[in-house]
Amino acid sequence: MHNTTARWGWLAKAFHWVMALMVAVMVPLGYVMAETYQFNVISTQMEAVHVVLSRLHQSIGLLVLILVFVRLGWRVRQPIPQPPPGLAAYHKILARLNHAFLYVLLMLLPLSGWAALSAFGEAPTYFLWMEGLPSIVPKVPLEDTFGYGFFARIHRFAIYTGAALLALHVSAALWHHFARKDTVLRRMWPLGQA
């Protein structure tokens, strides 16, 4: 369950892969949800689909937000596996920065989505079976500087930035595994041993 300086424990691995799966579902779901919004005014069936997709997207996003704080709480209390020997100092710094920014984005994405809905004020925020979570920013007119559009732009920026950082993260893991042939990927693999 616990980490060591040589490997990640099963709980850290579970956090990593469960959150990766949640993000892999939540992001495409968000795009489909956004597409259904424009049709829900002309079709009652599409409105029902939009509500289901919204509930799923928002619920997964808020679960990610909760899990990122739980994961960080676990991480600060556990040893961190040491980088493989011979890794350049700048690689270690880049890896730490990439991880830090990914954590920030995992918080920023759900918070900016929640803020956008709060500022819009015409659609409920869902979390699992609950509907109408409290607003985290005040409702303001759509054209307001710090209205829906402002938070929606932050949300989109976080998605695109997250995609770039995730691509870098995955590329680095594959580089470690195939080029350097070290244990970095194996020690985070769900059932793998370093």
C-alpha positions as CSV (number, residue, x, y, z in Angstrom):
1,M,0.0,0.0,0.0
2,H,2.8,2.4,0.9
3,N,5.4,3.9,-1.3
4,T,9.1,3.3,-0.9
5,T,12.1,5.1,-2.3
6,A,12.2,2.4,-5.0
7,R,8.6,2.0,-6.0
8,W,5.1,3.4,-5.8
9,G,2.6,1.6,-3.5
10,W,-0.6,0.2,-4.8
11,L,-2.7,3.1,-3.5
12,A,-0.5,5.7,-5.4
13,K,-0.9,3.5,-8.5
14,A,-4.7,3.3,-8.0
15,F,-4.9,7.1,-7.7
16,H,-2.9,7.6,-10.9
17,W,-4.8,5.1,-13.1
18,V,-8.3,5.8,-11.8
19,M,-7.8,9.5,-12.3
20,A,-6.3,8.9,-15.7
21,L,-9.4,6.9,-16.7
22,M,-11.7,9.5,-15.2
23,V,-10.0,12.3,-17.3
24,A,-10.1,10.0,-20.4
25,V,-13.9,9.8,-20.0
26,M,-14.6,13.3,-18.7
27,V,-12.9,15.3,-21.5
28,P,-14.6,13.7,-24.5
29,L,-17.9,13.6,-22.6
30,G,-17.5,17.4,-22.2
31,Y,-17.1,18.0,-25.9
32,V,-20.2,15.8,-26.6
33,M,-22.1,17.6,-23.8
34,A,-21.3,21.0,-25.3
35,E,-22.5,19.8,-28.7
36,T,-25.9,18.6,-27.3
37,Y,-26.4,22.0,-25.6
38,Q,-27.2,23.8,-28.9
39,F,-29.8,21.2,-29.9
40,N,-31.6,20.8,-26.5
41,V,-33.8,23.9,-27.2
42,I,-35.4,22.2,-30.2
43,S,-35.7,18.7,-29.0
44,T,-37.0,17.4,-25.6
45,Q,-35.1,14.1,-26.2
46,M,-31.9,16.0,-26.8
47,E,-32.5,18.0,-23.7
48,A,-32.7,14.8,-21.7
49,V,-29.5,13.5,-23.3
50,H,-27.8,16.8,-22.5
51,V,-28.8,16.6,-18.8
52,V,-27.5,13.1,-18.5
53,L,-24.2,14.0,-20.2
54,S,-23.9,17.2,-18.0
55,R,-24.5,15.2,-14.9
56,L,-21.8,12.6,-15.8
57,H,-19.3,15.2,-16.9
58,Q,-19.7,17.4,-13.9
59,S,-19.9,14.5,-11.4
60,I,-16.7,13.0,-12.8
61,G,-15.0,16.5,-12.7
62,L,-15.9,17.1,-9.1
63,L,-14.8,13.5,-8.2
64,V,-11.4,14.4,-9.9
65,L,-11.3,17.6,-7.8
66,I,-11.9,15.6,-4.6
67,L,-9.4,12.8,-5.5
68,V,-6.6,15.3,-6.4
69,F,-6.7,16.7,-2.9
70,V,-6.9,13.2,-1.4
71,R,-4.0,12.1,-3.7
72,L,-1.9,15.1,-2.7
73,G,-2.6,14.4,1.0
74,W,-1.4,10.9,0.5
75,R,1.6,11.9,-1.6
76,V,3.0,14.4,1.0
77,R,3.0,11.7,3.7
78,Q,4.7,9.1,1.6
79,P,8.3,8.7,0.3
80,I,8.7,9.4,-3.4
81,P,10.5,6.9,-5.5
82,Q,13.9,8.2,-6.5
83,P,14.6,8.9,-10.2
84,P,16.7,6.3,-12.0
85,P,20.5,6.7,-11.7
86,G,22.2,8.8,-14.3
87,L,19.2,10.9,-15.1
88,A,20.2,14.5,-16.0
89,A,19.3,17.2,-13.5
90,Y,17.2,19.1,-16.0
91,H,15.1,15.9,-16.6
92,K,14.4,15.7,-12.9
93,I,13.3,19.3,-12.8
94,L,11.1,19.0,-15.9
95,A,9.5,15.9,-14.4
96,R,8.7,17.7,-11.2
97,L,7.4,20.8,-13.0
98,N,5.2,18.6,-15.3
99,H,3.7,16.8,-12.3
100,A,3.1,20.0,-10.4
101,F,1.3,21.6,-13.4
102,L,-0.8,18.5,-14.0
103,Y,-1.9,18.7,-10.4
104,V,-2.8,22.4,-10.8
105,L,-4.7,21.7,-13.9
106,L,-6.6,18.8,-12.3
107,M,-7.8,21.4,-9.8
108,L,-8.3,24.2,-12.3
109,L,-10.4,22.2,-14.7
110,P,-13.3,21.3,-12.4
111,L,-13.2,24.7,-10.6
112,S,-13.3,26.7,-13.8
113,G,-16.2,24.6,-15.1
114,W,-18.1,25.1,-11.8
115,A,-17.3,28.8,-11.9
116,A,-18.6,29.1,-15.5
117,L,-21.9,27.5,-14.5
118,S,-22.1,29.6,-11.4
119,A,-21.5,32.8,-13.3
120,F,-24.1,31.7,-16.0
121,G,-26.6,30.9,-13.3
122,E,-29.2,29.4,-15.5
123,A,-28.1,25.7,-15.4
124,P,-27.7,23.6,-12.3
125,T,-24.4,22.1,-11.2
126,Y,-24.7,18.4,-10.7
127,F,-22.7,16.1,-8.4
128,L,-23.8,12.4,-8.6
129,W,-27.5,12.4,-7.5
130,M,-27.4,16.0,-6.2
131,E,-28.6,18.9,-8.3
132,G,-28.0,22.6,-7.8
133,L,-24.7,22.7,-5.9
134,P,-23.9,26.1,-4.4
135,S,-22.4,28.7,-6.7
136,I,-18.7,29.5,-6.2
137,V,-18.9,32.8,-8.0
138,P,-21.9,35.2,-8.3
139,K,-24.2,35.1,-11.3
140,V,-23.5,37.9,-13.7
141,P,-24.7,38.9,-17.1
142,L,-23.1,36.9,-20.0
143,E,-21.3,40.0,-21.3
144,D,-19.7,40.7,-18.0
145,T,-15.9,40.7,-18.0
146,F,-15.8,38.0,-15.3
147,G,-18.8,36.1,-16.5
148,Y,-19.4,32.8,-18.1
149,G,-17.1,33.5,-21.0
150,F,-14.1,34.3,-18.8
151,F,-14.3,31.0,-16.8
152,A,-15.2,29.0,-20.0
153,R,-11.9,30.4,-21.6
154,I,-10.0,29.3,-18.5
155,H,-11.6,25.9,-18.8
156,R,-10.7,25.5,-22.4
157,F,-7.1,26.8,-21.8
158,A,-6.7,24.2,-19.0
159,I,-8.0,21.4,-21.4
160,Y,-5.5,22.3,-24.1
161,T,-2.6,22.9,-21.7
162,G,-3.4,19.7,-19.9
163,A,-3.4,17.8,-23.2
164,A,0.1,19.1,-24.0
165,L,1.4,18.3,-20.5
166,L,-0.2,14.8,-20.7
167,A,1.4,14.2,-24.0
168,L,4.8,15.2,-22.5
169,H,4.1,12.9,-19.5
170,V,3.2,9.9,-21.6
171,S,6.1,10.5,-24.0
172,A,8.6,10.7,-21.1
173,A,7.2,7.5,-19.6
174,L,7.6,5.7,-23.0
175,W,11.1,7.3,-23.5
176,H,12.1,5.9,-20.1
177,H,10.8,2.5,-20.9
178,F,11.9,2.0,-24.5
179,A,15.0,4.3,-24.9
180,R,16.5,4.3,-21.4
181,K,15.1,0.9,-20.5
182,D,14.8,1.9,-16.8
183,T,12.0,1.2,-14.3
184,V,10.1,4.5,-14.4
185,L,7.1,3.2,-16.3
186,R,7.1,-0.3,-14.8
187,R,7.0,1.0,-11.2
188,M,3.8,2.9,-12.0
189,W,2.2,0.2,-14.1
190,P,-0.9,-1.1,-12.2
191,L,0.4,-4.6,-11.5
192,G,4.0,-4.0,-12.3
193,Q,7.0,-4.3,-10.1
194,A,10.1,-2.1,-10.5
